[in-house]
Amino acid sequence: MDDAARHIRTTGDVMRLLDDLFAPRAADAAAPPGADWWDGFYADRDRAVPFFVRDPDESLVSFLEEAPFPDTAPSTVGKAPSATSGGVPARAVTPGAGRGTTPPRALDLGCGPGRNSLYLAARGYAVDAVDLSAKALAWAAERARTEGLAAGPGPVAGPEAGRIRFHHGNAFALPALEGPYDLIHDSGCFHHLAPHRRISHLALLDRALAPGGLFSLTCFAAGVAGSGTEIPDADLYRAPGPYGGLAYTAGSLRAVFSGLECLALRPMRHQSPGTGRFGEPFLWAGLWRRPPGGRNAETGGRGR
């Protein structure tokens, strides 16, 4: 018997074991096993992929620039998005204004070709953009250089307002992404995570999101054509894949992020070409705020 047959001794060992079990069933996972898949996905920039556009998420723009914004009305909670599902008025959102002379900081999780990072940098945020795919980051960096939004080479003393720094690798393991961030935006990273990696995602929010900071999310919605799989978590490790991402109900998202204050959760609004914004109706758009004081007691910093 090989010594390695009994190698589990830490939580990290368990997480890596589950990564290996999940990887063959979801080649596009937003964790290290999926890096090669995503490089192939981004290799052909001329493909007709909706989010290959330059435009930022309409929800991100709406949450940061427009108020009041719609929250999920009680009649729509747990139901699939639709063109007619409405909301109720909610308080205005005031984005983080930085601390003293430090510019507001944003983290773009799974940044892809950088469309949301470009928008945030243009608004004056110092942006850290991370992705598993070197191909996606190369494309994003080209866009940033063209628009004069790329951070300069080499180490800097601190965050640069209106500039993007790109990071290649697993967002949950990169020490450079410790924050604190006034805004963390996740457009399509979360719904490609294996169920056990939600723990890692919550732990990142716990350690990197500033008190009072905002977490913005777009992810697959259950019950909508073109969305992700609705296979239960336990079955995802048993059934053959690939799955192409996981769909969520409004209730499941509220439960996962229950340690944060939910400010808005609504269907993403469809955007036609030429509007300058990206929006697809098979996605949820959500906004949460971290309580002003203390850490999220539910995560306790676990799951790295």
Salt bridges, closest charged atoms under 4 A:
ASP13 OD1 - ARG16 NH2 2.84
ASP19 OD1 - HIS196 NE2 2.76
ASP19 OD2 - ARG197 NH2 2.74
ASP28 OD2 - HIS192 ND1 3.14
ASP57 OD1 - ARG115 NH1 2.69
ASP57 OD2 - HIS185 NE2 2.95
GLU58 OE2 - ARG266 NH1 2.87
GLU58 OE1 - ARG269 NH1 3.44
GLU65 OE2 - ARG123 NH1 3.34
GLU66 OE2 - ARG277 NH1 3.10
ASP71 OD1 - ARG254 NH2 3.87
ASP128 OD2 - ARG105 NH2 3.18
ASP128 OD1 - HIS167 NE2 2.84
GLU142 OE1 - ARG45 NH1 2.84
GLU147 OE2 - ARG54 NE 2.70
GLU160 OE2 - ARG165 NH2 3.34
GLU178 OE2 - ARG207 NE 3.37
GLU178 OE1 - ARG304 NH2 3.24
ASP182 OD1 - ARG99 NH1 3.06
ASP186 OD2 - HIS201 NE2 2.87
ASP206 OD1 - ARG290 NH2 3.86
ASP206 OD2 - ARG295 NH2 2.64
ASP233 OD2 - ARG198 NH1 2.72
ASP235 OD1 - ARG238 NH1 2.90
GLU261 OE2 - ARG91 NH1 2.74
GLU261 OE1 - ARG289 NE 3.79
